Amino acid sequence: MNPFMGAGALAVNIDDFNTGSFDHAKEGFIGGGGISTPSAGGRPIGFRPVPPGTPAWGTEWKRAVVRHYNHALAINNQGSVMAYRQNYLDLDSTYRDRYGRPLLRMTFDFHANEQKQANFIADICVKIGQAMGAERVVRRASPQRYTASSPIKARTIPVARQWGLIRRPARSIAIVRPGTCRMCSSPGHALFPQNAGKNPTGPVGALAYWTADAIKRYLKKPETAGAGIETFGTQSRRWRLWRCG
């Protein structure tokens, strides 16, 4: 395995069971995920694979670490997560940073759709490990808590009394009150309403170029911002939104 030769995000990945690569309707869930064997590097403290049942310390634990250091690997699934009203980001009402600003708070839970997806692909990971001739394959339980590091947030979700909209090119508009708005350009995960099974590195890079070009054109003719008004909503409450560029 030579884990000491790894790199931070190095991995071999297959997309046979990613979102659009197979018919997942008959499996009872939406989405999918990539299956990978990461080679992130065998860090002296962070990498010590031992099978379940190994003592937590002592001579037997040391022997198990030596035995499995170069004879163990992980087969992972990075799955998609759909957007849910119950999963959201907001400002914490209690905790603040050193400048007195509220910290960002995330409320997140896995739903039945993602549980089915994770279990389905975990079974495939087990079969891959067995086909590789593994002496022992240990299957993890389905996800119960948040462990990833790339949450996304669609700005179309209302926050308090302010509403967020996304316009071309990658411009986020917050309606502060009828007739006024604030705008900023921010290409990133917030432009994707669903969290796909693969990081959208390519599209985010393309959006960054697109946004940069729009900013350059705006700086040449800033008077084009607020050139018109759009009215939308119901008869009882109609909002007026400035076209910000």
C-alpha positions in Angstrom: 0.0 0.0 0.0 2.9 2.3 0.8 0.8 4.9 2.6 3.8 7.1 3.3 3.9 8.0 -0.4 0.4 9.6 -0.4 -0.7 13.1 -0.9 -3.4 15.3 0.6 -6.3 14.6 -1.9 -4.8 11.8 -3.9 -7.3 9.0 -4.7 -8.6 6.6 -7.4 -12.3 7.3 -8.0 -15.0 5.6 -10.0 -18.3 7.3 -10.9 -20.3 4.2 -12.0 -22.7 4.9 -9.1 -22.6 8.6 -9.1 -25.8 10.6 -9.5 -26.4 10.4 -13.2 -24.5 7.3 -14.0 -27.0 4.6 -13.1 -30.7 4.0 -12.7 -31.2 4.7 -9.0 -35.0 5.0 -9.2 -35.5 1.3 -8.6 -33.3 1.5 -5.5 -35.7 4.0 -3.9 -33.5 7.1 -3.6 -32.3 10.1 -5.5 -28.7 10.8 -6.2 -25.6 8.7 -5.8 -21.9 9.0 -5.1 -18.4 8.4 -6.2 -16.4 5.4 -4.8 -12.7 6.1 -4.1 -9.6 4.5 -2.5 -7.8 7.5 -1.0 -4.1 7.8 -0.6 -3.9 10.8 1.7 -0.6 9.8 3.3 0.2 7.6 6.3 0.7 10.3 9.0 2.6 9.0 12.1 -0.3 9.8 14.5 -3.3 10.1 12.3 -2.9 6.8 10.4 -3.0 3.7 12.5 -5.6 1.3 11.0 -6.5 -1.6 13.3 -9.4 -4.0 13.0 -12.4 -3.9 15.4 -11.7 -5.7 18.7 -8.1 -4.5 18.9 -7.1 -3.2 22.4 -7.0 0.6 22.6 -3.4 0.6 23.9 -0.6 -1.7 25.0 1.5 -4.4 23.3 -1.3 -5.9 21.3 -2.3 -2.6 19.9 1.3 -1.8 18.9 1.5 -5.2 17.1 -1.8 -4.5 15.3 -0.6 -1.1 14.1 2.6 -2.6 12.7 0.7 -5.5 11.1 -1.9 -3.4 9.4 0.0 -0.2 8.6 1.0 -1.3 5.1 -1.8 -3.8 4.6 -5.0 -1.8 5.0 -6.9 0.7 2.9 -10.2 2.5 2.9 -12.9 2.4 0.2 -15.0 5.5 0.6 -18.3 6.9 -0.8 -18.7 10.6 -1.3 -22.5 10.9 -1.8 -24.9 13.6 -2.8 -27.3 15.3 -0.4 -30.5 16.9 -1.5 -31.7 20.3 -0.2 -34.0 20.2 2.8 -35.8 23.0 4.6 -34.5 21.5 7.9 -30.9 21.8 6.8 -29.7 25.5 6.8 -27.1 28.0 7.8 -27.8 31.0 10.0 -26.2 33.3 12.5 -25.6 31.9 16.0 -27.6 33.7 18.7 -25.1 32.9 21.5 -21.5 32.5 20.2 -19.6 35.4 18.6 -16.1 36.0 17.4 -13.5 38.3 18.9 -15.0 41.3 17.0 -18.5 40.6 18.4 -19.9 39.3 15.2 -22.2 36.2 15.5 -20.7 32.9 14.3 -22.1 30.9 11.4 -24.2 28.1 12.7 -25.1 25.0 10.7 -28.2 22.8 11.3 -27.9 19.5 9.4 -29.3 16.0 9.6 -29.2 13.1 7.2 -32.6 12.1 5.8 -34.0 8.7 4.7 -33.0 9.3 1.1 -29.4 9.8 1.9 -29.4 6.9 4.4 -30.7 4.6 1.6 -28.1 5.9 -0.8 -25.2 5.4 1.7 -26.2 1.9 2.5 -26.6 0.9 -1.2 -23.1 2.2 -2.1 -21.6 0.8 1.1 -22.7 -2.7 0.0 -20.9 -2.1 -3.3 -17.8 -1.0 -1.5 -17.8 -4.3 0.5 -18.1 -6.3 -2.7 -15.1 -4.4 -4.2 -13.0 -5.1 -1.1 -13.9 -8.8 -1.2 -13.1 -8.9 -5.0 -9.7 -7.5 -4.2 -9.0 -10.5 -2.0 -9.1 -8.7 1.3 -8.6 -10.9 4.4 -11.2 -8.9 6.2 -13.7 -6.2 5.1 -15.2 -4.0 7.8 -18.4 -2.2 6.8 -19.2 1.1 8.5 -22.7 1.9 9.6 -24.8 4.4 7.6 -24.1 8.1 8.4 -25.6 9.4 11.5 -23.8 12.8 11.9 -22.3 15.4 9.7 -18.6 14.6 8.9 -17.9 16.2 5.5 -16.3 19.6 4.9 -18.1 21.0 1.9 -21.6 22.2 2.8 -23.4 24.2 0.2 -26.2 26.7 0.7 -28.6 27.9 -2.0 -29.3 31.6 -1.5 -32.8 31.2 -2.8 -33.8 30.2 0.8 -35.2 33.1 2.9 -33.2 34.3 6.0 -35.3 36.1 8.6 -37.1 39.0 6.7 -34.5 39.2 3.9 -34.8 37.2 0.8 -31.9 36.0 -1.4 -31.9 35.6 -5.1 -29.2 34.5 -7.6 -28.9 36.4 -10.9 -26.5 36.2 -13.7 -23.6 36.2 -13.5 -23.3 34.7 -10.0 -24.8 37.8 -8.3 -26.5 37.4 -5.0 -29.3 39.9 -4.3 -30.7 40.4 -0.8 -34.0 42.3 -0.7 -33.7 44.4 2.4 -37.1 46.1 1.9 -39.5 46.6 -1.1 -37.7 48.7 -3.7 -34.2 48.3 -2.4 -31.6 45.5 -2.6 -27.9 44.8 -1.9 -25.8 42.9 -4.4 -22.5 41.0 -4.4 -20.8 38.6 -6.8 -19.8 35.3 -5.2 -19.2 32.2 -7.3 -19.1 29.1 -5.2 -21.1 26.3 -3.6 -24.0 28.7 -2.8 -25.0 28.7 -6.5 -25.8 25.0 -6.4 -29.2 24.1 -4.8 -28.2 20.5 -4.4 -25.0 19.0 -3.1 -23.8 16.6 -5.8 -21.7 13.5 -5.3 -18.7 15.2 -7.0 -17.1 18.5 -6.1 -18.1 21.1 -8.7 -14.5 22.3 -9.2 -14.8 22.8 -12.9 -18.2 24.7 -12.9 -17.0 26.9 -10.0 -13.9 27.8 -11.9 -16.0 28.7 -15.0 -18.3 30.8 -12.9 -15.4 32.6 -11.4 -14.2 33.6 -14.9 -17.7 34.6 -15.9 -18.1 36.7 -12.8 -14.7 38.4 -13.2 -15.6 39.3 -16.8 -18.9 40.8 -15.6 -17.1 42.9 -12.9 -14.7 44.2 -15.5 -17.6 45.3 -17.7 -19.4 46.9 -14.7 -16.3 48.9 -13.7 -16.2 50.3 -17.3 -19.9 51.4 -17.1 -21.1 51.4 -13.5 -24.1 53.5 -14.4 -25.7 50.4 -15.8 -26.4 49.1 -12.3 -30.0 49.7 -11.3 -31.1 50.2 -14.8 -34.6 48.8 -14.3 -37.1 47.5 -11.8 -38.7 44.0 -11.7 -42.0 43.6 -9.8 -43.0 40.2 -8.6 -45.1 38.5 -5.9 -48.7 38.1 -5.1 -51.5 40.6 -5.3 -51.5 41.1 -1.5 -47.7 41.7 -1.4 -45.8 42.8 -4.4 -42.0 43.3 -4.2 -40.0 45.7 -6.4 -36.5 44.6 -7.1 -33.9 46.8 -8.6 -32.0 45.1 -11.4 -28.5 45.4 -10.0 -26.4 45.2 -13.1 
